[in-house]
């Protein structure tokens, strides 16, 4: 029981609501095999079967239904509490903790947003910025270690207690070998990549 993590609980609740490992993986921005692995670890920790596979995906077992009913309100309460903690300003330190995806274009977008914030807020707090990968960013935000994060919107999913706001639209590029036949054309459409390994 001691090795059950907040991430496992989040994954379990997402799978229990989606009843589909692939859809849950998209919402969690992790691959499907990782979702399956975390669910197996949770089942091993509890020594109970939580899901049965079916033709459409998965379904909750009796133990799974019980665990979902117990964990869902507790997880929502925890998330609400952490959100309230994030909203409490420590006027002595007045530090805004920002997490940023370790990507040059995202960092540049953050710099521009910070300058705009400083220009419109005379009582600008001090900024503490951490560069992290996507999963660490989301975990730190959910756990209250960060006040806000700057990252790509793709795959972030919907969270009832997290608000999102676009700060910049970034171009997307695809790099392919010059030897690939697709590199010969002036333009490349997404549907042309359906048989390519990405």
Phi, psi and omega per residue, in radians:
X1 nan -0.515 -3.042
X2 -1.225 -0.322 -3.083
X3 -1.674 0.186 3.078
X4 -1.377 2.197 -3.049
X5 -1.864 2.893 3.068
X6 -1.080 -0.615 3.119
X7 -1.121 -0.714 3.097
X8 -1.075 -0.724 3.135
X9 -1.111 -0.755 3.120
X10 -1.089 -0.749 3.133
X11 -1.130 -0.785 3.131
X12 -1.030 -0.823 -3.113
X13 -1.108 -0.681 3.139
X14 -1.155 -0.787 3.112
X15 -1.123 -0.697 -3.137
X16 -1.110 -0.519 3.140
X17 -1.508 -0.648 -3.131
X18 -1.431 -0.556 -3.051
X19 0.947 0.559 3.136
X20 -2.709 2.087 -3.062
X21 -1.131 -0.667 -3.126
X22 -1.137 -0.802 3.134
X23 -1.163 -0.667 3.107
X24 -1.109 -0.710 3.130
X25 -1.084 -0.683 3.103
X26 -1.109 -0.771 3.138
X27 -1.116 -0.604 -3.082
X28 -1.573 -0.134 -3.126
X29 1.017 0.720 3.004
X30 -2.337 2.870 -3.105
X31 -1.374 2.821 -3.041
X32 -1.105 -0.637 -3.140
X33 -1.116 -0.593 3.106
X34 -1.181 -0.679 3.093
X35 -1.069 -0.834 3.137
X36 -1.049 -0.731 -3.116
X37 -1.124 -0.750 3.134
X38 -1.160 -0.665 3.117
X39 -1.145 -0.727 3.104
X40 -1.073 -0.725 3.126
X41 -1.112 -0.699 3.125
X42 -1.133 -0.759 3.120
X43 -1.101 -0.671 3.116
X44 -1.180 -0.669 3.129
X45 -1.127 -0.660 -3.115
X46 -1.552 -0.269 -3.060
X47 1.017 0.656 3.126
X48 -2.435 2.535 3.046
X49 -1.458 2.172 -3.067
X50 -1.790 -0.438 -3.096
X51 -2.371 2.585 2.932
X52 -1.993 2.441 3.066
X53 -1.418 2.522 3.027
X54 -2.432 -3.067 -3.077
X55 -1.141 -0.472 -3.097
X56 -1.611 -0.294 -3.104
X57 2.709 -1.869 3.106
X58 -2.419 2.843 3.031
X59 -2.411 2.630 -3.115
X60 -1.258 2.435 2.972
X61 -1.417 3.116 3.093
X62 -1.061 -0.709 3.097
X63 -1.160 -0.665 3.124
X64 -1.127 -0.733 3.113
X65 -1.098 -0.707 3.120
X66 -1.118 -0.805 -3.108
X67 -1.118 -0.711 3.129
X68 -1.090 -0.801 -3.124
X69 -1.074 -0.579 -3.131
X70 -1.420 -0.726 -3.030
X71 -1.376 -0.622 -3.039
X72 -0.964 -0.958 3.141
X73 -1.121 -0.599 3.126
X74 -1.184 -0.699 3.132
X75 -1.158 -0.727 3.113
X76 -1.120 -0.696 3.116
X77 -1.146 -0.727 3.107
X78 -1.088 -0.787 3.130
X79 -1.083 -0.719 3.117
X80 -1.115 -0.736 3.128
X81 -1.099 -0.770 3.125
X82 -1.127 -0.667 3.099
X83 -1.117 -0.740 3.108
X84 -1.101 -0.655 3.089
X85 -1.123 -0.694 3.123
X86 -1.135 -0.548 -3.106
X87 -1.375 -0.202 3.135
X88 -1.477 2.017 -3.136
X89 -1.477 2.278 2.985
X90 -1.545 1.715 -3.020
X91 -1.132 -0.362 3.141
X92 -1.234 -0.808 -3.128
X93 -1.549 -0.708 3.123
X94 0.868 0.938 -3.121
X95 -1.972 2.271 3.069
X96 -1.747 2.032 -3.084
X97 -1.592 2.009 -3.075
X98 -2.027 2.294 3.020
X99 -1.805 2.391 -3.098
X100 -2.274 2.386 3.065
X101 -1.082 2.354 -3.089
X102 -1.311 1.290 -3.113
X103 -2.504 2.337 -3.056
X104 -0.984 -0.801 -3.085
X105 -1.213 -0.581 3.096
X106 -1.246 -0.701 3.101
X107 -1.073 -0.754 3.122
X108 -1.114 -0.667 3.096
X109 -1.127 -0.674 3.114
X110 -1.130 -0.757 -3.140
X111 -1.005 -0.755 3.139
X112 -1.151 -0.709 3.140
X113 -1.152 -0.681 3.131
X114 -1.126 -0.732 3.116
X115 -1.080 -0.723 3.112
X116 -1.133 -0.669 3.123
X117 -1.142 -0.768 -3.139
X118 -1.109 -0.619 -3.127
X119 -1.195 -0.608 -3.064
X120 -1.678 -0.132 3.139
X121 -2.174 1.914 -3.121
X122 -1.202 -0.531 -3.137
X123 -1.681 0.753 -3.089
X124 -1.002 2.239 3.092
X125 -1.321 2.960 3.013
X126 -1.278 2.566 -3.132
X127 -1.874 2.315 2.997
X128 -2.048 1.969 -3.015
X129 -1.939 2.286 3.097
X130 -2.069 2.357 3.078
X131 -1.685 2.106 -3.059
X132 -2.420 2.935 3.011
X133 -1.433 3.014 -2.991
X134 -1.063 -0.857 -3.078
X135 -1.099 -0.692 3.118
X136 -1.176 -0.619 3.096
X137 -1.062 -0.880 -3.088
X138 -1.124 -0.735 3.139
X139 -1.090 -0.747 -3.131
X140 -1.148 -0.612 3.118
X141 -1.209 -0.805 -3.135
X142 -1.103 -0.646 -3.099
X143 -1.457 -0.067 3.099
X144 1.480 0.186 3.118
X145 -1.362 -0.362 3.103
X146 -2.200 2.601 3.099
X147 -1.471 -0.593 3.106
X148 -2.745 2.829 3.112
X149 -2.318 2.684 3.084
X150 -2.104 2.062 -3.065
X151 -2.755 3.121 3.059
X152 -1.243 2.547 3.111
X153 -1.349 -0.410 -3.071
X154 -1.005 2.109 3.042
X155 1.368 0.085 -3.103
X156 -1.199 -0.525 3.116
X157 1.482 3.068 -3.125
X158 -1.868 2.225 3.100
X159 -2.200 2.254 -3.057
X160 -1.129 -0.414 -3.065
X161 -1.882 0.189 3.134
X162 -2.199 2.187 3.101
X163 -1.732 2.474 3.130
X164 -2.097 2.630 3.124
X165 -2.553 2.239 3.118
X166 -1.265 2.422 3.088
X167 -2.027 -0.312 3.099
X168 -2.908 2.512 3.061
X169 -1.686 2.158 -3.087
X170 -1.858 2.531 3.086
X171 -1.304 2.616 3.108
X172 -1.976 2.311 -3.119
X173 -2.165 2.666 3.094
X174 -2.134 2.181 3.101
X175 -1.760 2.216 3.108
X176 -2.325 2.781 3.127
X177 -1.104 2.490 3.107
X178 -1.124 -0.345 3.131
X179 -1.428 -0.266 3.138
X180 -1.209 2.306 3.138
X181 -0.962 -0.495 -3.132
X182 -1.171 -0.342 -3.112
X183 -1.322 -0.222 -3.076
X184 -1.315 -0.519 -3.085
X185 -1.373 2.759 3.125
X186 -1.262 -0.508 -3.130
X187 -2.340 2.773 -3.124
X188 -2.353 2.184 3.115
X189 -1.685 2.622 -3.071
X190 -1.003 -0.700 -3.076
X191 -1.130 -0.331 3.103
X192 -1.275 -0.189 -3.092
X193 -1.664 0.026 -3.003
X194 -1.063 -0.477 -3.136
X195 -1.781 0.134 -3.132
X196 -1.644 2.603 3.042
X197 -1.559 2.095 -3.094
X198 -1.820 nan nan
